[in-house]
Amino acid sequence: MQKTAIVTGASYGLGEEMSHRLIEMGYKVYGVSRSKPKSPNKNLIWIQADLAKDIDIDKIPALVGEETIDILINNAGTDFPQKALQYTDADFDRMFTLNFKAYAKLAKLLFPKLSGGLLLNISSLSDRYPDQEFGLYCASKAAVNIFFEAMAAEEPSVKIVNILPSYVDTPLQHVLREGRDFDWDWCMKASDVADCIKQVIDVGEQIETGTRVIIEKNENENTPYNPEKLWVYAAQTKKMCKVR
Ligand SMILES: NC(=O)c1ccc[n+]([C@@H]2O[C@H](COP(=O)([O-])OP(=O)(O)OC[C@H]3O[C@@H](n4cnc5c(N)ncnc54)[C@H](OP(=O)(O)O)[C@@H]3O)[C@@H](O)[C@H]2O)c1
């Protein structure tokens, strides 16, 4: 039987590339987005939905119709600069509704169909680097990671893996960097992310549920992947010290 996958944000950017990679791997893909996928394919079934709207998310399980789903990739997301003290309620809702709530809601609705399958969340390496002007975005990605890792601990019937790409050359990145100084040499291609997704699927058992996979352009042993300034206070000895 043909395997099935659902990819959100499949019309362009990372989602488009991952959808086509899954099709090459033999999957039937349901691609969710507001606009039509840029490159149609007979194995890509478009579901038109605005994931910022509960009413649209609620209709997705019925539109998919399959009894079981092998892979769900929560990918559709947004990003825009906003200083930490200057956000509006609308900014907050816009960022967290799509980047976090939609991921959680779709996973909850589709979980019964995903038993034995794989849930991948496209998060970001931004979850750990406090980029100036991108606090809301970084926070939304950190929320995805910790929420789904708690879900992974509670629900072993579905393997949950959070994917943390560094910069990737996509339409989103072009909108963000317009008029700003940015070294495009740092960027990976969307196909690099699709390559990683294929490996995560192929290695199967080796990657356990609740894992985070960072995607970087180059291996760099010196990169501080946990760069927070961290202190610990020991209640019994009343001593406080810097950990890093
Ligand atoms: N590019 C990077 O450097 C980078 C790095 C790390 C993580 N990420 C993450 O990777 C994911 C994809 O990013 P990308 O760079 O591929 O973005 P992109 O180029 O802007 O593509 C976004 C995709 O999401 C869809 N989408 C946007 N808003 C939607 C909504 N309200 N409802 C349904 N679909 C919606 C878009 O389709 P429609 O407009 O047709 O709806 C499009 O298919 C995001 O979660 C992003 O945070 C990106």
The ligand as an ORCA input file, in Angstrom:
! r2SCAN-3c Opt
* xyz 0 1
  N      14.236     29.573      5.678
  C      14.954     29.448      6.780
  O      16.082     29.963      6.890
  C      14.421     28.639      7.935
  C      15.359     28.261      8.933
  C      14.896     27.531     10.009
  C      13.562     27.183     10.095
  N      12.690     27.557      9.115
  C      11.284     27.167      9.261
  O      10.912     26.370      8.167
  C       9.522     26.523      7.911
  C       9.326     26.855      6.437
  O      10.012     28.058      6.168
  P      10.312     28.561      4.686
  O      11.574     29.315      4.775
  O      10.135     27.464      3.717
  O       9.102     29.625      4.530
  P       8.395     30.186      3.190
  O       9.351     30.217      2.092
  O       7.719     31.460      3.585
  O       7.262     29.099      2.925
  C       6.199     29.023      3.877
  C       5.188     27.999      3.470
  O       4.161     28.013      4.493
  C       2.901     28.338      3.902
  N       2.112     29.175      4.802
  C       2.454     30.395      5.283
  N       1.455     30.866      6.046
  C       0.467     29.924      6.033
  C      -0.812     29.836      6.623
  N      -1.330     30.820      7.380
  N      -1.578     28.728      6.388
  C      -1.081     27.730      5.604
  N       0.123     27.755      5.026
  C       0.882     28.850      5.239
  C       3.244     29.060      2.596
  O       2.214     28.867      1.638
  P       1.005     29.898      1.348
  O       1.555     31.291      1.368
  O       0.525     29.418      0.013
  O       0.006     29.649      2.440
  C       4.492     28.296      2.153
  O       4.121     27.096      1.526
  C       9.028     27.599      8.861
  O       8.438     27.015      9.983
  C      10.312     28.330      9.245
  O      10.234     28.931     10.509
  C      13.100     28.270      8.043
*
